[in-house]
Amino acid sequence: MYNLFELDEWKIIERSFDPSKQKQAESIFSIGNGSFGQRANFEESYSGDSLQGSYVGGVYYPDKTRVGWWKNGYPEYFAKVLNSCNWIGLNIEVDGENLDISKGKLKSFTRELDMYQGTLKRSFRIQLNNGKELEITSLRFCSMANEEIAAISYSVTPLNFSGNVKFIPYLDAKVLNHDANYDEFFWEEDACKVDVKKGILTTRTKKTDFTVATAMRFSFWRENELLEIHPNIAKREFYLENNFEHFLEQGVAYTLKKYIAITSTINHSVFALESKAINQLRAAYISGFNSLLEDHRAAWASIWKNADIIIDGDVAAQQAIRFNIFQLYQTYTGKNAKLNIGPKGFTGEKYGGATYWDTEAYCLPFFLKTADPKIARQLLVYRYNHLQKAIENAEKLGFKDGAALYPMVTMNGEECHNEWEITFEEIHRNGAIAFGIYNYIRHTGDTAYLAEFGRPVLIGIAKFWAQRFNWSTDRNAFVMLGVTGPNEYENNVNNNWYTNYIARWCIEYALKVNADLSESIGTALTDKEVMDWQKIVSNVYFPKIENSRVFLQQDGFLDKELLNANDIPESERPINQNWSWDRILRSVFIKQADVLQGLYLFEDHFDQQTIQDNFNFYEPKTVHESSLSPCVHVILAAKIGMMEKAYELYLRTSRLDLDDYNHEADEGLHITSMAGTWMSVVEGMAGVRITEKGLSVQPNIPKVWKKYAFQILYKQSPIHIEVNQESCSITNNGNKSIDFSINNRACSLSSGETSSFNIN
């Protein structure tokens, strides 16, 4: 791997402009606030290769599925996360020449993402073709204190001349999705109003009728002096602008401060939308740029106080973990129950949809340990609210009696993924949702949630699994045919070990929850259902290599040529960009953890040797071309004492986008897998587990780290953990005593108490 940008503990820094990296940089330097976000496009004109991207949470378009042969039950559309109004726009003209980095002579360039403060700063010096030289400095942020506000400070300093410069702040809603199936434009214009130093554009999506209002106001300054200007106004369809010329003195900075409000019908009625945007904008304008920035910085400081991981002695590792935490909180703050965690967040369009199984399998553990439990609860209630849609999804495939199949990809509970092997076969996603409920309960003990929201979801999922298994007379067991496991490089397989295992567990857990709640709220199952399900639980078939502890990924896996990933020539990596799909499917190579995913989730079901034997068999065959893969391997490698391998894979998962390991950062970042990076440190290196028995810690540390430290929430008590090469210290920052175990030794800490333990 290589570093795309400079290493720094709190910042991502680009010291010179490379047009070939621009789309990657637009993703990596993205900013957002959980409600909307913006790729790191330039404010001024840029004629080079770029992916313009401004996104509003929850707003989507049902782009008609494009397939050659329609199959029964196939989703009618693929949800598109929409590219919405470009609010950053600010064109600069000098003597009729447009400022454009790709056309002038660039003399210096710096771009800086400050993760602690949540700001994107850029500065450059450029000589235009007319010989005029300018210095530009911009700073922008999407407010974490007010999730409907953003602001830009854009300064222009003439370096070798005094003269008129034209400023054109604008809003442009004539934007396209580059991945539209039929090159369709997804928006209608509802209103376009422009006045002196302000304007508002209101657009509505076709079909879904989401409405978004984007409003701007601006002020103009000579250093610290507010200037009175008299701009012209103009508008056309989907576009409005102010434009004005002003005489700029050589060597003096002139700054345009642009304030933005973005409101949508996700949060407001369509009748109140424009007035909400205008009122929010007025308040932001009166507060001023510096005040908004201070509130924004304070909000980020509060997040970092709870969520930061400190790594001493390894700048690459430190930068990476903070980058992952930063992007996670930019994507989801938990303030809006209608939103979920999109796989690209606000950094790109690829994958569509807002909700994958990634939320429960990867993101839920992160929020359970770093945020108020109501955020994790909210993510799970989101699934409860989609239960009826999950039942309808299952009915389309022939299931009945309330069986629920949650979608692989969704915006509103409907399945909207347009690849057959994902839509119909990758049904293990149901298991991740059930496990998420189980994980939440063992963290919080919230039985009220379980009774009202959890049990109905668990019962619906278990009904699906009970119907999806079928009895095999030949094997004298229940089997599951025609599935795709987490490893998407094997489609339509029989008896995928992970899917069979988590399906059986789901039925077993649903039975337990139903029994536990029967006395207080009554049963949700008939006696016949209980008996039938118990029979399945006792008789599921699991493929295994004979006379070993190794579970077979699925039937026939040993028929493949048993090569290792290091047998693949480097010129052919990643194989998903160099091999045919046919060749990939026939190969032994694993895209992401499959059997190992099950051993991670259910590690307390297996002994250490079983985990080690399966890791040693499968890890060498894994190419990690899914962002969700390396983190699971880190956790297991640390558990079995393979710290060099754990560290190697930690760097791969944590710097996946920063170093663009899979050559796809230009399309957007892998947001949901970033929670797996956090898990790699907390659950992997530190060995933190919260089980039905309570909190346990089994700390390790890579040789290259001097120490690392973080805080988790355990039963709503903040627990600080620090590990160095010799010892581990644990501090109870809560207001009540806690019990836990470290290296299988029972311990207790009073409020405010710290204890240290030898880790060797």
Secondary structure, DSSP 8 states (H G I E B T S, - for coil): ---SSB--SSEEEE-S--GGGHHHHHHHT-EE-SSEEE----SS---SS----EEETT-EEEEE---SS--TT--SEEEEE----B---EEEEETTEE--TTTSEEEEEEEEEETTTTEEEEEEEEE-TTS-EEEEEEEEEE-SSSTTEEEEEEEEEESS--EEEEEEEEEE-----TT-TT----EEEEEEEEETTEEEEEEEETTT--EEEEEEEEEEEETTEE-----EEEEETTEEEEEEEEEE-TT--EEEEEEEEEEETTTS-TTTHHHHHHHHHHHHHHH-HHHHHHHHHHHHHHHHHHH-EEEES-HHHHHHHHHHHHHHHHH--S--TT----TTTTS--TT--SB-THIIIIIHHHHHHHS-HHHHHHHHHHHHHTHHHHHHHHHHTT--TT-----SSBSSSS-----HIIIII-TTHHHHHHHHHHHHHHHH--HHHIIIIIHHHHHHHHHHHHHH-EEETTTTEEE--SB--S-TTS-SBS--HHHHHHHHHHHHHHHHHHHHHHHHH--SS-HHHHHHHHHHHHSB---B-TTSS-B-SSTTGGGS----GGGS-GGG-SGGGTS-HHHHHHS--BSS-SHHHHHHHTGGGS-HHHHHHHHHHHGGGB---STTSHHHHHHHHHHTT-HHHHHHHHHHHHTTTTTTTTS-GGG---HHHHHHHHHIIIIIIS--EEETTEEEE-----TT-SEEEEEEEETTEEEEEEEESSEEEEEE-SSS-EEEEETTEEEEE-TT-EEEEE--
